Amino acid sequence: MATVVFLRHARSTANNSGVLAGRSPGVHLDESGRRQAEGLVERLVEVPLRSVVVSPMTRCAETVAPLVAARGLSPVVEDDLAEVEYGSWTGKAIKELLQEPLWKVVQQHPSAAVFPGGEGLAAVQARAVAAVRAHDARVSAEFGDRAVWLLCSHGDVIKSLLADALGQHLDSFQRIVVDPASVSVVRYTDTRPFVLRVNDSGGGLAGVVPPEPGSGDAPAGDAVVGGATGR
């Protein structure tokens, strides 16, 4: 199967506001976020992207805009990679939400957390994993197992995808950090996912492109005994 680059959207006007933006309209990248988006063009210059899939949120479209323009790609909008529907929590100050009994559930037992008037984190993970698997199969079928594609989504969505790829229970996903404009990389195979990068915020990404098959290589779905060789 293909390799997918999980990109969290660049810094938005809401990221440092102390408010849970969720699916609120009118959230755009701030000046720092626009610089981060421009920087992705050079960061990914050695990665031959075959497809770009984005959440329908404006901040994700703005994050990938310089990249898709440079590559001549048309982003595919995927509703199942949208931000969490936080329901009545949307637009509230984090300091206010800290007092909610549900806050402790979100921190300690997120698989049981369902936002009032919104959705549960377990449902978020289910929809996101299904979407990623479907797009990965599409890209692999069209471009082959060495293909690389990119998705741009949101912090909690990407954390839930990484927890799944790592074989962790969703209740452990708060241990994972995904910063704005950071990159995490997963290579899916018929046997298991391989997690290549997590929360990577600097440097080139040429090393995530699958190498040409060589003699003595382990099958794509097998881990290398003794550790990867770095070839």
C-alpha positions, 0 to 999 in steps of 0.5 A, spaced: 500 500 500 501 507 499 505 512 504 501 517 507 503 524 509 499 526 515 499 534 515 496 538 520 493 545 518 498 551 519 497 555 525 490 559 524 487 565 527 484 561 533 490 557 535 492 562 540 486 565 541 484 560 547 478 558 544 476 552 541 474 553 534 472 547 532 468 547 525 466 555 526 466 559 520 471 564 518 477 561 521 483 562 517 491 562 517 495 567 521 501 570 518 505 565 521 501 560 518 501 563 511 509 562 512 508 555 514 504 553 508 509 557 503 515 553 507 511 546 505 513 547 498 520 546 499 520 541 505 516 536 500 520 538 494 523 531 494 517 527 495 513 525 489 506 526 491 500 523 487 494 526 491 492 531 496 486 530 500 484 535 505 478 537 510 473 541 508 475 546 513 478 553 510 484 553 514 486 546 511 485 549 504 489 555 505 495 550 508 495 546 502 494 552 497 501 553 495 503 546 495 498 544 490 499 550 486 507 548 485 505 541 483 499 542 479 495 538 483 487 539 485 486 537 492 480 532 494 476 534 499 474 529 504 468 530 509 470 524 513 477 528 515 473 534 517 475 537 524 471 534 530 464 536 531 465 539 538 457 541 539 456 546 544 463 546 546 465 550 539 467 557 540 468 557 548 474 559 552 478 553 554 479 556 561 471 555 561 471 548 558 476 546 564 471 546 569 466 541 565 466 534 568 467 532 560 474 535 560 477 529 565 473 524 560 476 527 554 483 527 558 483 520 561 478 516 557 477 519 550 474 513 547 468 514 552 467 522 550 461 524 546 461 532 546 454 535 547 450 536 541 456 533 537 460 527 536 464 522 540 472 521 539 471 514 537 466 516 532 471 521 529 477 515 529 472 510 525 470 515 520 478 518 519 481 511 519 475 509 514 477 515 509 484 514 510 484 506 508 479 508 502 484 513 499 490 509 500 487 504 496 485 508 491 492 511 490 495 505 491 491 502 485 492 508 481 499 509 482 502 503 485 505 501 492 511 506 492 506 512 491 506 517 496 500 522 498 498 527 503 492 529 507 491 535 511 487 535 517 486 537 524 490 535 531 485 530 534 483 527 527 491 526 526 492 524 533 486 518 532 489 516 526 496 515 529 493 511 535 490 507 530 497 506 526 501 505 532 496 499 535 494 504 541 487 504 544 484 511 543 485 512 550 492 513 549 491 518 544 492 524 548 500 522 549 501 524 542 503 531 540 501 534 533 503 541 532 500 546 527 504 545 520 507 538 523 508 532 519 507 525 521 508 519 516 505 512 515 506 507 510 500 502 510 501 495 508 497 488 507 500 486 514 500 492 518 502 500 518 509 502 519 509 509 523 515 513 519 515 520 522 511 523 528 510 531 529 516 532 525 516 540 524 523 541 520 527 538 515 526 535 508 522 529 507 526 525 502 527 519 507 519 517 507 519 516 499 519 508 499 526 505 496 526 501 489 526 494 491 533 491 492 535 484 493 534 481 500 529 486 502 524 483 507 516 483 504 513 490 504 509 488 510 514 485 514 518 489 520 526 488 519 529 484 524 534 488 528 532 494 525 531 498 519 537 499 515 536 506 512 537 504 505 
